[in-house]
Amino acid sequence: MGGMTITGLKARAIAAALALAFAAPAAMVSQPIPAHASDIKVVVNDQAITSYDIARRKAFMRLQRRKGNLTQLATDELIEEALKRSAVQRAGYRIPDSRVDAAFANFARSNNLSSSQLTQILNQAGVTSKHFKEFIRLQIGWGQLVSAQSSSGKLMSEQDVVAKMLERGGEKPTSTEYTLQQVIFVVPQDKRARLPARRKEANAMRGRVDGCQNTISLAAQLRDVTVRDLGRVLELQLPPDWKKYVSGLKTGETTRTRDTENGVEFLIVCRARTVSDDRVAQLEFSTEAIESGEDESGAKLLEQLRKNARIQRR
C-alpha cells in the first residue's frame, strides 16, 4: 500500500476519468476496428497520432455515449494527452503495470465485470484493453504531476488556519483517528495465479481476527503473511484507495480484502476515536485547498504545455 499519506490523485478524479457507460452487453457493442495500415494525422512534440489511434478513441467515446463530431473530439483529446504524456515522462514519473492492472481490475469490479469480461467488451468495441490501460496510466501520472507542481499542495500556515476557523464560527473541525494494522498475504509477481487461493486464506483469517492483539499469532500459523503496524492516522490522511474501505469502521473491524501489487491485503482497525485539534484543522483546510485548486492548476499547466508545443496536423 505504501506510506499513509495524501496522494496527489484524488479518488474522485480517478472515478471521473474512468467513468464509462457499460449499459449494453458485450454482444451488442460495435464491431472491432479493421486491422489495416494507419496514417499519421498529427505529430505532437515528435509523438505521432495515427488514424488508428483516433479510431480507437472514437470507439472509446461511443462507449461513453459522447455526442458531437467524434473525429474532431478524439483528435483534440489525443493531442491533449500527448502533451500531458510528454510532461509526465520528462518529470520522471513511471507508473508500474501492476498499478495500472489493479486500477483496471477495480474498474471492472465496479461495473460487475471480471477483468477478462471488460477486456472482451473493450476489444469487441474496437477500443482494446491496451488503449484503456494507457488511458488509466496517463490519468495517474498526470494527477501526480499536477499535485507535485501545485503550490496549494503545501499545508496552510497556522495563521491561515486560524483565519479559516474564524470564518466558520471559531469551531475546530473533527476527524476520526484510526490506529491501523496491515495484513499482507504475499504473492510474488510471477505467482499471480495464486491470488484466488490466497484471497480465500485472507478471508478465513479475517473471520478469526478480534482486534489487533492476536494478529501476529494468527499470522505465525500461516505461510508468507506479513503484519505491519501502521500507527495512528487521521481519516483525512488515508490514501484514496483505502479511505472508502476504512471510513466508518469501528475498533476491531477489518476492511475487505483487496488484490494489490504485494498480494492480498486487508487492514484492521485497532482503535477508532474522534479527535478535534489544531492538526485536524490544518489538514482539513489544506485538503480543501488542494482539491479546489487541482483542476485549475492542471488547466494552467496544460495551457503552458500547449503554448510551448510543436503540433503539426497533416
C-alpha positions as a Markdown table, in Angstrom:
| # | Residue | x | y | z |
|---|---|---|---|---|
| 1 | Met | 0.0 | 0.0 | 0.0 |
| 2 | Gly | 2.9 | 2.3 | 0.6 |
| 3 | Gly | 3.0 | 5.1 | 3.1 |
| 4 | Met | -0.1 | 6.5 | 4.8 |
| 5 | Thr | 0.0 | 10.0 | 3.1 |
| 6 | Ile | -2.4 | 12.0 | 1.0 |
| 7 | Thr | -1.6 | 11.3 | -2.7 |
| 8 | Gly | -1.9 | 13.8 | -5.5 |
| 9 | Leu | -4.5 | 11.9 | -7.3 |
| 10 | Lys | -7.9 | 12.0 | -5.5 |
| 11 | Ala | -10.4 | 9.2 | -5.7 |
| 12 | Arg | -13.0 | 11.5 | -7.3 |
| 13 | Ala | -10.5 | 12.3 | -10.1 |
| 14 | Ile | -10.0 | 8.7 | -10.8 |
| 15 | Ala | -13.7 | 8.0 | -10.8 |
| 16 | Ala | -14.4 | 10.9 | -13.2 |
| 17 | Ala | -11.5 | 9.9 | -15.5 |
| 18 | Leu | -12.8 | 6.3 | -15.8 |
| 19 | Ala | -16.5 | 7.0 | -16.0 |
| 20 | Leu | -17.6 | 4.7 | -18.9 |
| 21 | Ala | -21.2 | 3.7 | -19.6 |
| 22 | Phe | -21.3 | -0.1 | -19.9 |
| 23 | Ala | -25.0 | -0.5 | -20.1 |
| 24 | Ala | -25.1 | -2.6 | -23.2 |
| 25 | Pro | -24.0 | -6.3 | -23.0 |
| 26 | Ala | -20.8 | -7.4 | -24.8 |
| 27 | Ala | -22.7 | -8.9 | -27.7 |
| 28 | Met | -24.3 | -5.5 | -28.5 |
| 29 | Val | -21.2 | -3.4 | -28.8 |
| 30 | Ser | -19.8 | -2.2 | -32.1 |
| 31 | Gln | -17.7 | -4.3 | -34.3 |
| 32 | Pro | -13.9 | -4.3 | -34.0 |
| 33 | Ile | -11.9 | -1.8 | -35.9 |
| 34 | Pro | -10.5 | -3.5 | -39.0 |
| 35 | Ala | -6.7 | -4.0 | -38.8 |
| 36 | His | -5.0 | -2.1 | -41.6 |
| 37 | Ala | -2.2 | 0.3 | -42.1 |
| 38 | Ser | -2.8 | 3.6 | -40.4 |
| 39 | Asp | -1.8 | 7.1 | -41.5 |
| 40 | Ile | -0.1 | 9.7 | -39.3 |
| 41 | Lys | -2.7 | 12.5 | -38.7 |
| 42 | Val | -0.9 | 14.7 | -36.1 |
| 43 | Val | 2.6 | 15.0 | -34.6 |
| 44 | Val | 2.9 | 16.4 | -31.1 |
| 45 | Asn | 6.4 | 17.0 | -30.0 |
| 46 | Asp | 7.6 | 14.1 | -32.1 |
| 47 | Gln | 4.7 | 11.9 | -30.8 |
| 48 | Ala | 2.7 | 10.6 | -33.7 |
| 49 | Ile | -1.1 | 10.3 | -33.6 |
| 50 | Thr | -2.4 | 7.9 | -36.2 |
| 51 | Ser | -5.8 | 7.3 | -37.8 |
| 52 | Tyr | -5.9 | 4.0 | -35.8 |
| 53 | Asp | -5.3 | 5.9 | -32.6 |
| 54 | Ile | -8.2 | 8.2 | -33.5 |
| 55 | Ala | -10.5 | 5.3 | -34.4 |
| 56 | Arg | -9.8 | 3.6 | -31.0 |
| 57 | Arg | -10.6 | 6.8 | -29.2 |
| 58 | Lys | -13.8 | 7.3 | -31.1 |
| 59 | Ala | -14.8 | 3.8 | -30.1 |
| 60 | Phe | -14.0 | 4.7 | -26.5 |
| 61 | Met | -16.2 | 7.8 | -26.8 |
| 62 | Arg | -19.1 | 5.8 | -28.1 |
| 63 | Leu | -18.9 | 3.6 | -25.0 |
| 64 | Gln | -19.1 | 6.8 | -23.0 |
| 65 | Arg | -22.0 | 7.9 | -25.1 |
| 66 | Arg | -20.3 | 11.1 | -26.2 |
| 67 | Lys | -22.0 | 13.2 | -28.8 |
| 68 | Gly | -20.8 | 15.6 | -31.5 |
| 69 | Asn | -18.0 | 15.3 | -34.1 |
| 70 | Leu | -16.2 | 12.3 | -32.6 |
| 71 | Thr | -13.3 | 12.5 | -35.1 |
| 72 | Gln | -12.6 | 16.1 | -34.0 |
| 73 | Leu | -13.2 | 15.4 | -30.4 |
| 74 | Ala | -11.0 | 12.3 | -30.4 |
| 75 | Thr | -8.2 | 14.1 | -32.2 |
| 76 | Asp | -8.2 | 17.1 | -29.8 |
| 77 | Glu | -8.3 | 14.7 | -26.8 |
| 78 | Leu | -5.3 | 12.7 | -28.1 |
| 79 | Ile | -3.3 | 15.9 | -28.7 |
| 80 | Glu | -4.0 | 17.0 | -25.2 |
| 81 | Glu | -2.9 | 13.6 | -23.8 |
| 82 | Ala | 0.3 | 13.7 | -25.9 |
| 83 | Leu | 1.1 | 17.0 | -24.2 |
| 84 | Lys | 0.4 | 15.5 | -20.8 |
| 85 | Arg | 2.4 | 12.3 | -21.6 |
| 86 | Ser | 5.5 | 14.3 | -22.6 |
| 87 | Ala | 5.3 | 16.3 | -19.3 |
| 88 | Val | 4.9 | 13.2 | -17.2 |
| 89 | Gln | 7.8 | 11.5 | -18.8 |
| 90 | Arg | 10.1 | 14.5 | -18.5 |
| 91 | Ala | 9.2 | 14.7 | -14.8 |
| 92 | Gly | 10.4 | 11.1 | -14.4 |
| 93 | Tyr | 7.1 | 9.6 | -13.4 |
| 94 | Arg | 6.8 | 5.9 | -14.2 |
| 95 | Ile | 3.5 | 4.2 | -13.3 |
| 96 | Pro | 4.1 | 0.5 | -13.0 |
| 97 | Asp | 2.0 | -2.1 | -14.9 |
| 98 | Ser | 0.9 | -3.6 | -11.6 |
| 99 | Arg | -0.8 | -0.3 | -10.5 |
| 100 | Val | -2.5 | 0.1 | -13.9 |
| 101 | Asp | -3.7 | -3.5 | -13.8 |
| 102 | Ala | -5.0 | -3.1 | -10.3 |
| 103 | Ala | -7.0 | 0.1 | -11.4 |
| 104 | Phe | -8.3 | -1.9 | -14.4 |
| 105 | Ala | -9.4 | -4.7 | -12.2 |
| 106 | Asn | -11.1 | -2.4 | -9.7 |
| 107 | Phe | -12.9 | -0.6 | -12.5 |
| 108 | Ala | -14.1 | -4.0 | -13.9 |
| 109 | Arg | -15.4 | -4.9 | -10.4 |
| 110 | Ser | -17.2 | -1.6 | -10.0 |
| 111 | Asn | -19.1 | -2.5 | -13.2 |
| 112 | Asn | -19.9 | -6.0 | -12.1 |
| 113 | Leu | -17.4 | -7.5 | -14.6 |
| 114 | Ser | -14.3 | -9.6 | -14.4 |
| 115 | Ser | -11.1 | -8.2 | -15.9 |
| 116 | Ser | -11.5 | -10.7 | -18.8 |
| 117 | Gln | -15.1 | -9.6 | -19.5 |
| 118 | Leu | -14.0 | -6.0 | -19.5 |
| 119 | Thr | -11.2 | -6.8 | -21.9 |
| 120 | Gln | -13.6 | -8.6 | -24.2 |
| 121 | Ile | -16.0 | -5.7 | -24.2 |
| 122 | Leu | -13.2 | -3.2 | -25.0 |
| 123 | Asn | -11.8 | -5.4 | -27.7 |
| 124 | Gln | -15.1 | -6.0 | -29.3 |
| 125 | Ala | -15.9 | -2.3 | -29.2 |
| 126 | Gly | -12.6 | -1.5 | -31.0 |
| 127 | Val | -11.1 | 0.3 | -28.0 |
| 128 | Thr | -8.8 | -2.5 | -26.9 |
| 129 | Ser | -7.8 | -3.1 | -23.3 |
| 130 | Lys | -4.3 | -1.8 | -24.1 |
| 131 | His | -5.7 | 1.6 | -25.1 |
| 132 | Phe | -7.8 | 1.8 | -22.0 |
| 133 | Lys | -4.9 | 0.9 | -19.7 |
| 134 | Glu | -2.7 | 3.5 | -21.3 |
| 135 | Phe | -5.5 | 6.0 | -20.6 |
| 136 | Ile | -5.5 | 4.9 | -17.0 |
| 137 | Arg | -1.7 | 5.2 | -16.7 |
| 138 | Leu | -1.8 | 8.7 | -18.0 |
| 139 | Gln | -4.5 | 9.8 | -15.6 |
| 140 | Ile | -2.5 | 8.5 | -12.7 |
| 141 | Gly | 0.8 | 10.1 | -13.9 |
| 142 | Trp | -0.8 | 13.4 | -14.7 |
| 143 | Gly | -2.5 | 13.6 | -11.3 |
| 144 | Gln | 0.8 | 13.0 | -9.6 |
| 145 | Leu | 2.5 | 15.7 | -11.7 |
| 146 | Val | -0.2 | 18.3 | -11.1 |
| 147 | Ser | -0.3 | 17.7 | -7.4 |
| 148 | Ala | 3.5 | 17.9 | -7.1 |
| 149 | Gln | 3.7 | 21.2 | -9.0 |
| 150 | Ser | 0.8 | 22.8 | -7.3 |
| 151 | Ser | 1.8 | 25.3 | -4.7 |
| 152 | Ser | -1.5 | 24.6 | -3.0 |
| 153 | Gly | -0.2 | 21.2 | -2.1 |
| 154 | Lys | 1.5 | 22.7 | 1.0 |
| 155 | Leu | -0.1 | 22.7 | 4.4 |
| 156 | Met | -1.7 | 26.0 | 5.5 |
| 157 | Ser | 0.2 | 28.2 | 7.9 |
| 158 | Glu | -1.1 | 28.4 | 11.5 |
| 159 | Gln | -2.3 | 32.0 | 10.8 |
| 160 | Asp | -4.3 | 30.8 | 7.7 |
| 161 | Val | -5.9 | 28.0 | 9.8 |
| 162 | Val | -7.0 | 30.4 | 12.5 |
| 163 | Ala | -8.5 | 32.8 | 9.9 |
| 164 | Lys | -10.4 | 29.9 | 8.3 |
| 165 | Met | -11.7 | 28.8 | 11.7 |
| 166 | Leu | -12.9 | 32.3 | 12.5 |
| 167 | Glu | -14.7 | 32.3 | 9.1 |
| 168 | Arg | -16.6 | 29.2 | 10.3 |
| 169 | Gly | -17.5 | 30.5 | 13.7 |
| 170 | Gly | -14.4 | 29.5 | 15.6 |
| 171 | Glu | -15.1 | 25.8 | 16.0 |
| 172 | Lys | -12.4 | 23.3 | 15.1 |
| 173 | Pro | -13.3 | 20.5 | 12.7 |
| 174 | Thr | -13.3 | 16.9 | 13.9 |
| 175 | Ser | -12.0 | 13.8 | 12.3 |
| 176 | Thr | -11.7 | 10.1 | 13.1 |
| 177 | Glu | -8.2 | 8.9 | 14.1 |
| 178 | Tyr | -7.5 | 5.3 | 13.3 |
| 179 | Thr | -4.8 | 3.1 | 14.7 |
| 180 | Leu | -4.3 | 0.5 | 11.9 |
| 181 | Gln | -2.6 | -2.8 | 11.2 |
| 182 | Gln | -2.0 | -4.0 | 7.7 |
| 183 | Val | -2.0 | -7.7 | 6.9 |
| 184 | Ile | -0.4 | -8.9 | 3.6 |
| 185 | Phe | -0.7 | -12.4 | 2.1 |
| 186 | Val | 2.3 | -12.1 | -0.1 |
| 187 | Val | 2.0 | -13.2 | -3.7 |
| 188 | Pro | 5.1 | -12.7 | -5.9 |
| 189 | Gln | 4.6 | -11.1 | -9.3 |
| 190 | Asp | 5.4 | -14.4 | -11.1 |
| 191 | Lys | 2.9 | -16.3 | -8.9 |
| 192 | Arg | -0.2 | -14.2 | -9.5 |
| 193 | Ala | -2.2 | -17.3 | -10.4 |
| 194 | Arg | -2.2 | -18.0 | -6.6 |
| 195 | Leu | -4.3 | -14.9 | -5.9 |
| 196 | Pro | -7.7 | -16.7 | -5.6 |
| 197 | Ala | -6.3 | -19.2 | -3.1 |
| 198 | Arg | -4.5 | -16.5 | -1.1 |
| 199 | Arg | -7.7 | -14.4 | -1.1 |
| 200 | Lys | -9.6 | -17.4 | 0.4 |
| 201 | Glu | -6.9 | -17.7 | 3.1 |
| 202 | Ala | -7.0 | -14.0 | 3.9 |
| 203 | Asn | -10.8 | -14.0 | 4.2 |
| 204 | Ala | -10.6 | -17.0 | 6.6 |
| 205 | Met | -8.1 | -15.1 | 8.8 |
| 206 | Arg | -10.3 | -12.0 | 8.8 |
| 207 | Gly | -13.1 | -14.2 | 10.3 |
| 208 | Arg | -10.8 | -15.0 | 13.2 |
| 209 | Val | -9.5 | -11.5 | 13.8 |
| 210 | Asp | -10.7 | -9.8 | 17.0 |
| 211 | Gly | -8.8 | -6.5 | 17.2 |
| 212 | Cys | -5.0 | -6.3 | 16.8 |
| 213 | Gln | -4.0 | -8.3 | 19.8 |
| 214 | Asn | -4.0 | -11.7 | 18.2 |
| 215 | Thr | -3.0 | -10.8 | 14.6 |
| 216 | Ile | 0.7 | -11.7 | 14.9 |
| 217 | Ser | -0.1 | -15.1 | 16.5 |
| 218 | Leu | -2.6 | -15.9 | 13.8 |
| 219 | Ala | -0.2 | -14.8 | 11.0 |
| 220 | Ala | 2.5 | -17.0 | 12.5 |
| 221 | Gln | 0.3 | -20.1 | 11.8 |
| 222 | Leu | 0.2 | -19.2 | 8.1 |
| 223 | Arg | 2.8 | -19.1 | 5.3 |
| 224 | Asp | 4.1 | -15.9 | 3.8 |
| 225 | Val | 1.9 | -13.5 | 5.8 |
| 226 | Thr | 3.3 | -10.1 | 6.9 |
| 227 | Val | 1.8 | -7.9 | 9.6 |
| 228 | Arg | 2.7 | -4.2 | 9.7 |
| 229 | Asp | 1.7 | -1.7 | 12.4 |
| 230 | Leu | 0.8 | 1.5 | 10.6 |
| 231 | Gly | 0.3 | 3.5 | 13.7 |
| 232 | Arg | -2.2 | 6.3 | 14.1 |
| 233 | Val | -3.6 | 8.1 | 11.0 |
| 234 | Leu | -6.4 | 10.6 | 10.6 |
| 235 | Glu | -9.2 | 9.9 | 8.2 |
| 236 | Leu | -8.0 | 12.9 | 6.1 |
| 237 | Gln | -4.6 | 11.2 | 5.6 |
| 238 | Leu | -5.9 | 7.9 | 4.4 |
| 239 | Pro | -4.9 | 7.1 | 0.8 |
| 240 | Pro | -7.9 | 7.4 | -1.5 |
| 241 | Asp | -7.7 | 3.7 | -2.5 |
| 242 | Trp | -8.1 | 2.7 | 1.2 |
| 243 | Lys | -10.3 | 5.5 | 2.5 |
| 244 | Lys | -13.6 | 4.2 | 1.2 |
| 245 | Tyr | -13.0 | 0.9 | 2.9 |
| 246 | Val | -11.7 | 2.2 | 6.3 |
| 247 | Ser | -14.1 | 5.2 | 6.8 |
| 248 | Gly | -16.8 | 4.3 | 9.2 |
| 249 | Leu | -15.2 | 1.2 | 10.7 |
| 250 | Lys | -15.1 | 0.7 | 14.4 |
| 251 | Thr | -12.5 | -0.6 | 16.7 |
| 252 | Gly | -11.8 | -4.3 | 16.0 |
| 253 | Glu | -13.3 | -4.3 | 12.5 |
| 254 | Thr | -11.5 | -5.0 | 9.3 |
| 255 | Thr | -11.6 | -3.8 | 5.7 |
| 256 | Arg | -12.5 | -6.3 | 3.0 |
| 257 | Thr | -9.6 | -8.0 | 1.2 |
| 258 | Arg | -8.0 | -6.3 | -1.8 |
| 259 | Asp | -5.7 | -7.5 | -4.5 |
| 260 | Thr | -2.6 | -5.3 | -4.7 |
| 261 | Glu | 0.9 | -5.5 | -6.2 |
| 262 | Asn | 2.0 | -7.1 | -2.9 |
| 263 | Gly | -0.6 | -9.8 | -2.9 |
| 264 | Val | -3.8 | -9.9 | -1.0 |
| 265 | Glu | -4.2 | -7.3 | 1.8 |
| 266 | Phe | -6.6 | -6.1 | 4.4 |
| 267 | Leu | -6.5 | -3.5 | 7.3 |
| 268 | Ile | -7.5 | -4.0 | 10.9 |
| 269 | Val | -8.8 | -1.0 | 12.9 |
| 270 | Cys | -7.0 | -1.4 | 16.3 |
| 271 | Arg | -8.7 | 1.7 | 17.6 |
| 272 | Ala | -11.0 | 4.4 | 16.2 |
| 273 | Arg | -11.7 | 7.6 | 18.0 |
| 274 | Thr | -13.0 | 11.1 | 17.2 |
| 275 | Val | -10.4 | 13.9 | 17.6 |
| 276 | Ser | -10.5 | 17.7 | 17.3 |
| 277 | Asp | -7.3 | 19.7 | 17.4 |
| 278 | Asp | -5.1 | 22.1 | 15.5 |
| 279 | Arg | -3.6 | 19.3 | 13.4 |
| 280 | Val | -7.1 | 18.2 | 12.2 |
| 281 | Ala | -7.9 | 21.8 | 11.3 |
| 282 | Gln | -4.7 | 22.3 | 9.4 |
| 283 | Leu | -5.1 | 19.0 | 7.5 |
| 284 | Glu | -8.8 | 19.6 | 6.7 |
| 285 | Phe | -8.5 | 23.2 | 5.4 |
| 286 | Ser | -5.3 | 22.3 | 3.5 |
| 287 | Thr | -7.0 | 19.3 | 1.8 |
| 288 | Glu | -9.9 | 21.5 | 0.8 |
| 289 | Ala | -7.5 | 24.0 | -0.8 |
| 290 | Ile | -5.7 | 21.2 | -2.7 |
| 291 | Glu | -9.0 | 19.8 | -4.1 |
| 292 | Ser | -10.4 | 23.1 | -5.0 |
| 293 | Gly | -7.2 | 24.2 | -6.8 |
| 294 | Glu | -6.3 | 20.9 | -8.5 |
| 295 | Asp | -8.4 | 21.4 | -11.7 |
| 296 | Glu | -7.3 | 25.0 | -12.1 |
| 297 | Ser | -3.6 | 24.0 | -11.6 |
| 298 | Gly | -3.9 | 21.2 | -14.2 |
| 299 | Ala | -5.6 | 23.6 | -16.7 |
| 300 | Lys | -2.8 | 26.2 | -16.3 |
| 301 | Leu | -0.1 | 23.6 | -16.7 |
| 302 | Leu | -1.8 | 22.2 | -19.8 |
| 303 | Glu | -2.1 | 25.7 | -21.3 |
| 304 | Gln | 1.6 | 26.3 | -20.8 |
| 305 | Leu | 2.5 | 23.0 | -22.4 |
| 306 | Arg | 0.3 | 23.8 | -25.4 |
| 307 | Lys | 2.0 | 27.2 | -25.9 |
| 308 | Asn | 5.4 | 25.6 | -26.0 |
| 309 | Ala | 4.4 | 22.5 | -28.1 |
| 310 | Arg | 5.1 | 21.7 | -31.7 |
| 311 | Ile | 1.8 | 20.5 | -33.1 |
| 312 | Gln | 1.7 | 19.5 | -36.8 |
| 313 | Arg | -1.6 | 18.4 | -38.4 |
| 314 | Arg | -1.5 | 16.5 | -41.6 |
